[in-house]
Each structure stands twice: as structure tokens, then as C-alpha cells.
Amino acid sequence: MDSSSNATMPCGFLLQGFSEFPHLRPVLFLLLLAVHLATLGGNLLILVAVASVPSRPPMLLFLCQLSAIELCYTLVVVPRSLADLAAPGPGRGSPISFLGCAVQMQMFVALGGAECFLLATMAYDRYVAICHPLRYTSVVTPGLCTRLALACCLGGLAVSVGLTVAVFHLPFCGSRLLVHFFCDITALLDLACTRSYVDELPLLGACLVLLLLPSLLILSSYGAIAAALHRLRSPGGRRKAASTCASHLAVTFLHYGCATFMYVRPKSSYSPRRDRTLALVYTNVTPLLYPLIYSLRNREITAAIRRVLGRGRQGQGLRGP
């Protein structure tokens, strides 16, 4: 590591962010701030809407957890990115401590992993609801929902801790400049001095646990759902059953598609600037799309949001002249 880096960043990294585009930073700041506020507002609205429903079916409870994960997911990355964009001066980037970088990466992976497991859980919920409707209330009980939600969080936490320990045991060399706006796994692996495939095994193992296993559960659930829909003789019933899965499928394709493209590939294919641009999309745009997808496709969520907004209008009317 060079002397200037040693003087400014003895035990950490330098997040380059978008410091090489000083003229674009104000525009990017305003754009990301607007998207971030819309994401927070959309997910908070879903949380409040679900909380306002007296009797909550399991799918709404899972959706509530999904919105909570998305809230935390964006808060781990976006506020610091906005602060770095708003910081005065050209600079090479923003310093972050070794521990701070490790904590950010661990939380990012834990929340992403919990979402992977949660999407598989939601697919199982749809499987029971469509393939075994008469047994649904006896199988998917509130107690089972609580245990599954807790298992999703603990599973993501366990994998994230193991992956973080493995990555931060690697030797880092050079200027320790991360061409990224947060401590992402690919940026850290690209900065590691070693070039052995053995160093990529922890990421491969995490991808197997967080992506392959849940995706197999999702595929098996929807395979059984497709077979059950094929046996239905009523076109209307088939459409109604399929519509309950549409929003979940859309979110699943978005989440797994982005994660697979970003992390299931060899280190030799990493491109820091391209990966940074893609990360800008999946850390800002996809969390904004999730509330839109569910509010447009899920009738229960749509009705709950209308009730919440209706109460807000009534409250304003009562306070008016």
C-alpha cells in the first residue's frame, strides 16, 4: 500500500463511490434521494397497511417481513452513499474502517440471504394454499409462520457471518481503493492479493445455500402448483389461483436474477465499474419496485392501503375548517 493511503487510511478501505464524476454527483444525489424516499415510503406504507388489518393471513405476514427486510436493506447502503455524494471536495473517495466495512457487508449479505429464504417460504405458502386449500389453515398456522420467519433471519445471519469472516481473512494489497459505493463482496474479492480459486469457495458456498437451495424449493413448489392448475377444469378458477402467485413470481425473478448475475460467476469476470453500476440498480431500483408490484397485484394489500389512506384523508377532513 502506498504512503498516501497509509497516511489517510491505515486500517481500512477507500470507497471511491462516484468521485470520478464530480459534475454528475449533484444530479445523482437528487435522483438517489428521491428513489430512497419513495422506497422508504412504499415499504412503510405496506407495513402500516398490514398492521391495520385485523385478521392477517399468513401471506400478509410474510409480505410484512419482506417490506421490513427491504427497509433495512436500503438503510444499510443508501444513506452512506448519499452522504458521500453530498460531501464537498473532489477527493478520491470516502474512507471506511476495516470493521465498518465488514459490518456493512455482513448486514447486506444477511438481509439478502433472509430475503432468499423468505421468498422460498412464500412459495411454500402458495403451494399449500393452491394444492391443499382445505388443509391450509391447519398447516400454515401463526406459530409456523413465526418459526419460518425466524428461521429465514437466522439462516441469512449464519451464512453472512461465515462469508464475512472468510472474505476478511484474505490479504488485501495495493491502495485498498474499492471501486464501489459500499463494501460489496465482488469489490472486496477483486481487491484481494490472491488469485487462487480456493479464495472464491466461500462465495460459492454462500451462493449454493442462499440461491440454489431456495430456488430448488421455489421451483418444486411452483411445479406442483402448475400441475394443480392444469387439473383445474374452470378457466376462471385457474386464472384466480394463478393471479395469487404473479406478484411473488415477479419479485422472485427480480431478486434471484440480480443476485445470480452479480455473484454466481468467476472472479476473472469481475468488472468493478460495471458491477458498481449494476449494484446501483439492485440496491435502489428493485426495492422500490417491490411495493409497487405487490400493491398493484395483491388485492388484500391494495384494500389495506386504501383503508390507511382513507383514514388519513378523513383525519385531515376532521381537522379542517
Stockholm file with secondary structure:
# STOCKHOLM 1.0

chainA/1-321         MDSSSNATMPCGFLLQGFSEFPHLRPVLFLLLLAVHLATLGGNLLILVAVASVPSRPPMLLFLCQLSAIELCYTLVVVPRSLADLAAPGPGRGSPISFLGCAVQMQMFVALGGAECFLLATMAYDRYVAICHPLRYTSVVTPGLCTRLALACCLGGLAVSVGLTVAVFHLPFCGSRLLVHFFCDITALLDLACTRSYVDELPLLGACLVLLLLPSLLILSSYGAIAAALHRLRSPGGRRKAASTCASHLAVTFLHYGCATFMYVRPKSSYSPRRDRTLALVYTNVTPLLYPLIYSLRNREITAAIRRVLGRGRQGQGLRGP
#=GR chainA/1-321 SS CCHHHHHHCTTEEEECTTTTCTTTHHHHHHHHHHHHHHHHHHHHHHHHHHHTCSSCCHHHHHHHHHHHHHHHHHHHHHHHHHHHHHSSSCCSCEEEEHHHHHHHHHHHHHHHHHHHHHHHHHHHHHHHHHHCGGGHHHHSCHHHHHHHHHHHHHHHHHHHHHHHHHHTTSCBCTTCEESSSSCCHHHHHHHBSCCCGGGGHHHHHHHIIIIIHHHHHHHHHHHHHHHHHHHCCCHHHHHHHHHHHHHHHHHHHHHHHHHHHHHSSCGGGCCHHHHHHHHHHHHHHHHHHHHHHHHHHCHHHHHHHHHHHHHHHHHHHHHCC
#=GC SS_cons         CCHHHHHHCTTEEEECTTTTCTTTHHHHHHHHHHHHHHHHHHHHHHHHHHHTCSSCCHHHHHHHHHHHHHHHHHHHHHHHHHHHHHSSSCCSCEEEEHHHHHHHHHHHHHHHHHHHHHHHHHHHHHHHHHHCGGGHHHHSCHHHHHHHHHHHHHHHHHHHHHHHHHHTTSCBCTTCEESSSSCCHHHHHHHBSCCCGGGGHHHHHHHIIIIIHHHHHHHHHHHHHHHHHHHCCCHHHHHHHHHHHHHHHHHHHHHHHHHHHHHSSCGGGCCHHHHHHHHHHHHHHHHHHHHHHHHHHCHHHHHHHHHHHHHHHHHHHHHCC
//
